């Protein structure tokens, strides 16, 4: 999958945000290894660095880091160097960086394939918590229905670029048994 520009129709978020302004309100997370992190710096310093890069006020950066430390369970690793953390912690850091600007939507493009099953389950619980705490919509593009089953209330199935199902997850699950 990847980013495509619509050729027709409309994409509305919350009934008002159109496709052209989508980037201001969303984060697309696919391959976490592509983000240039400061590997010899702490997680905290990476968050401050990216907050500054995103032109977020320093007081707001600090406030956001405090919120994200709790929700993403970063307290035990906040002072560790990036080069010393696990793949799960690396994903948490990337999610935290993406959450600094408080996006309405975070889109995971098969990013869950980069962690093992135990880490994936932990990550899915954290994503559910992000959704609850910050009201951030979590969109997961995955070829593995078991990934989305654990946290999704609603699912959309695409086939050849066309929506073939869009409903509550349980209804879709029963329809496509």
ABEGO torsion letter per residue (X at the ends): XBBBBBABEBBBBGGABBAAAAAAABBBBBBAAABBBBAABBAAAAAAAAAAAAGBBAAAAAAAAAAAAAAAGAAAAAABBAAABBAAAAAAAAAAAAAAAGBABBBBBGAAAABBAAAAAAAAAAAAAAAAAAGBBBBBBBABAAAAAAABABBBBBBGGBBABBBBAAAAAAAAX
